[in-house]
Amino acid sequence: MDEECFRSQGLKEKVDEVLCPLGFESHLFLVDWYNQQVAEKFKLNHPPGTLACIVISQPAMFEKAFIPFVSQHLDRDSLRDPIDQCMLHYFGKVKENLRDVEVISLHDFQLTPQRRPKILVQTAGHVSGAVRFYRPSEFDALQEKKKFYPVCHHPRWGGWFALRGVFIFPHVTDPNLRRIEPPCLLSESESSSMIEMYNLHWQDWQWRDVGNPEEKYSPLQIRYFETPPSERNQIIEKILEHPET
């Protein structure tokens, strides 16, 4: 293992040291892999070989990370969404664990002054090899449909996951990082059907079950995300009363 690769894996281990016990996973990629896939306005302004990693929340994140955060650290007066607060908190813990290295964090909910996403997490997830990004334009059966949004599929969790954000290490390069092709586990029919369900019937959650995922969200987590954001405080109150629920 060369020195660059050794350092890359060491940084990933530092990320995972904080996040894995909390129901997250991370996957490395290079900035140029990402920039090759996005429009000019979304490109990351870093040298091509710059190291980055995508952070994904697994189904267990809600119980392992969110509920403890709500019980101990939630700012009840903040206008920021509680899940966003939670992600900022734990990303901050990662930065503390990497205090000797410059790290830039980009979250899925952050926008530029032009109101564009700072990072396209679906693309980052795809180029890292963690998830496969399915675009409607790839399927003949969807060409005559109305405009559909693309969707990602995880090889273990199906649709029961979320792409939370990216860490960029601006002074770390690893041009020899091995690129991993995202798993292609679905048939064309399954992929096309998943995109349709995601766009037309997303409220019933069935698109997440495509591909027989190993684990799903808990009933409490489903109830939380099914509840309109303006009403989620009621669930948070119950969590605070009974954190073990």
C-alpha positions in Angstrom: 0.0 0.0 0.0 1.6 3.3 -1.1 1.8 6.3 1.3 -1.1 8.2 -0.3 -3.4 5.2 -0.1 -2.4 4.5 3.4 -3.3 8.1 4.4 -6.6 8.0 2.6 -7.6 4.8 4.5 -6.4 6.3 7.7 -8.6 9.4 7.3 -11.6 7.1 6.4 -10.9 5.2 9.6 -11.0 8.4 11.6 -14.4 9.3 10.0 -15.7 5.8 10.7 -14.4 5.8 14.3 -17.0 8.5 15.1 -19.8 7.7 12.7 -20.0 3.9 12.3 -21.2 3.2 15.9 -24.0 5.8 15.3 -25.5 4.1 12.2 -23.5 5.8 9.4 -21.1 4.6 6.7 -18.6 6.5 4.6 -17.1 5.9 1.1 -14.1 7.6 -0.5 -14.0 9.2 -3.9 -12.0 11.8 -5.7 -13.1 15.3 -6.6 -12.5 14.8 -10.4 -14.7 11.7 -10.4 -17.5 13.9 -9.2 -16.7 16.9 -11.4 -16.8 14.7 -14.5 -20.4 13.9 -13.8 -21.9 17.4 -13.0 -22.6 20.6 -14.8 -20.0 23.4 -14.6 -22.1 25.3 -12.0 -21.9 22.3 -9.6 -18.2 21.5 -9.9 -16.1 21.5 -6.7 -13.3 24.0 -6.8 -10.5 21.6 -5.8 -7.6 19.9 -7.7 -8.7 16.7 -9.5 -7.0 14.2 -7.2 -8.4 15.7 -4.0 -9.8 13.2 -1.6 -13.4 13.3 -0.4 -15.9 10.9 1.2 -19.7 10.6 1.2 -21.6 10.0 4.4 -24.7 7.8 4.4 -27.1 7.2 7.2 -28.2 3.6 7.6 -31.6 2.6 9.0 -30.2 2.4 12.5 -29.1 6.0 12.5 -32.4 7.2 13.9 -32.1 5.2 17.1 -28.3 5.3 17.5 -27.7 9.0 16.6 -30.9 11.0 16.3 -32.7 10.0 19.5 -29.6 10.5 21.7 -29.0 13.9 20.0 -32.6 15.0 20.6 -32.4 13.9 24.2 -29.1 15.7 24.9 -28.3 18.4 22.3 -31.3 19.6 20.4 -31.7 23.4 20.3 -35.4 23.8 20.7 -35.3 27.5 19.8 -33.5 27.0 16.5 -35.3 27.4 13.2 -33.1 24.6 11.7 -34.6 21.2 11.1 -33.8 18.8 14.0 -32.3 16.2 11.6 -30.1 18.9 10.1 -29.0 20.0 13.6 -28.2 16.3 14.3 -26.0 16.0 11.1 -24.2 19.2 11.9 -23.5 18.0 15.4 -22.0 14.6 14.4 -20.1 16.0 11.4 -18.6 18.4 13.9 -17.5 15.4 16.0 -15.7 14.0 13.0 -13.9 17.3 12.5 -12.8 17.2 16.1 -11.4 13.7 15.5 -9.5 15.0 12.5 -8.3 18.2 14.2 -4.8 17.8 12.6 -6.2 17.8 9.1 -8.1 20.5 7.2 -11.6 19.2 6.5 -14.5 20.9 4.6 -18.0 19.5 5.2 -20.8 20.0 2.8 -24.3 18.9 3.8 -27.2 17.8 1.6 -29.3 20.7 2.9 -26.8 23.5 2.3 -27.3 26.0 -0.6 -25.0 28.5 -2.3 -25.9 32.2 -2.5 -27.4 31.3 -5.9 -29.7 28.8 -4.2 -28.0 25.8 -5.7 -27.0 22.7 -3.7 -23.4 22.9 -2.5 -23.1 19.2 -3.2 -25.1 16.8 -5.3 -25.1 13.9 -2.9 -26.6 11.4 -5.3 -23.8 11.9 -7.7 -21.2 11.8 -4.9 -22.8 8.5 -3.7 -22.7 7.0 -7.2 -19.0 7.9 -8.0 -17.9 6.6 -4.6 -19.4 3.2 -5.5 -21.7 3.2 -2.5 -25.0 3.5 -4.3 -26.2 3.3 -7.9 -27.8 6.5 -9.3 -30.7 5.6 -11.6 -31.7 8.3 -14.1 -35.1 8.2 -15.9 -33.3 9.0 -19.2 -31.6 5.6 -19.0 -34.9 3.7 -19.5 -36.9 3.6 -22.7 -40.1 2.8 -20.8 -39.9 6.1 -19.0 -39.2 8.4 -22.0 -42.8 9.3 -22.6 -43.6 9.9 -19.0 -43.7 13.3 -17.4 -40.5 14.6 -15.9 -39.3 12.1 -13.3 -36.7 12.7 -10.7 -33.7 10.2 -10.5 -33.3 7.9 -7.4 -30.4 6.0 -5.8 -30.4 2.4 -4.6 -28.2 1.0 -1.9 -27.0 -2.7 -2.3 -27.8 -3.4 1.4 -30.5 -1.0 2.4 -32.4 -0.6 -0.8 -34.1 2.8 -0.4 -33.9 2.8 3.4 -31.0 5.2 3.7 -30.1 8.8 3.2 -27.1 10.6 1.6 -26.2 13.1 4.3 -23.2 15.0 3.0 -19.5 15.0 2.1 -16.2 15.6 3.7 -13.5 17.1 1.5 -9.8 17.0 2.4 -8.4 19.9 0.4 -4.7 19.1 1.1 -4.9 15.4 0.6 -4.6 13.8 -2.8 -4.7 10.2 -3.8 -4.7 9.9 -7.6 -4.2 6.1 -7.3 -7.4 5.6 -5.2 -9.2 2.5 -6.6 -12.5 3.4 -8.1 -15.3 1.1 -7.2 -18.2 0.7 -9.7 -21.6 1.0 -7.9 -23.4 -2.4 -7.7 -26.0 -3.1 -10.4 -28.3 -5.5 -8.6 -31.6 -4.5 -10.1 -33.1 -5.7 -13.4 -34.1 -3.0 -15.9 -37.8 -3.7 -15.0 -37.1 -3.3 -11.2 -35.1 -0.1 -11.8 -37.7 1.4 -14.0 -40.5 0.5 -11.6 -38.5 1.9 -8.6 -38.2 5.3 -10.4 -42.0 5.3 -11.2 -42.9 4.4 -7.6 -40.5 7.1 -6.2 -42.0 9.8 -8.4 -45.7 8.8 -8.3 -46.2 7.0 -5.0 -43.4 8.1 -2.8 -45.7 8.5 0.2 -46.3 4.7 0.5 -42.6 4.0 0.9 -42.8 0.9 -1.4 -40.0 2.2 -3.7 -37.6 1.7 -0.8 -38.3 -2.0 -0.7 -37.1 -2.7 -4.2 -34.2 -5.2 -4.1 -35.1 -6.9 -0.8 -33.2 -4.6 1.7 -31.5 -6.2 4.7 -33.1 -3.7 7.1 -35.7 -1.0 7.1 -36.5 2.1 9.2 -38.2 1.4 12.5 -41.9 2.2 13.0 -40.9 5.3 15.0 -38.6 6.5 12.3 -41.2 6.0 9.6 -43.8 7.9 11.7 -41.4 10.7 12.2 -40.6 11.2 8.5 -44.3 10.7 7.5 -45.3 13.5 9.8 -45.2 17.0 8.3 -42.2 18.9 9.5 -44.3 21.5 11.3 -45.9 18.7 13.4 -42.8 16.7 14.2 -42.3 18.5 17.5 -45.1 16.3 18.9 -43.0 13.2 18.2 -39.9 14.8 19.6 -41.8 15.6 22.8 -42.7 11.9 23.1 -39.0 11.0 22.5 -37.9 13.3 25.2 -40.5 11.8 27.6 -39.6 8.2 26.7 -36.1 8.1 25.0 -36.2 4.3 24.9 -39.5 4.2 22.9 
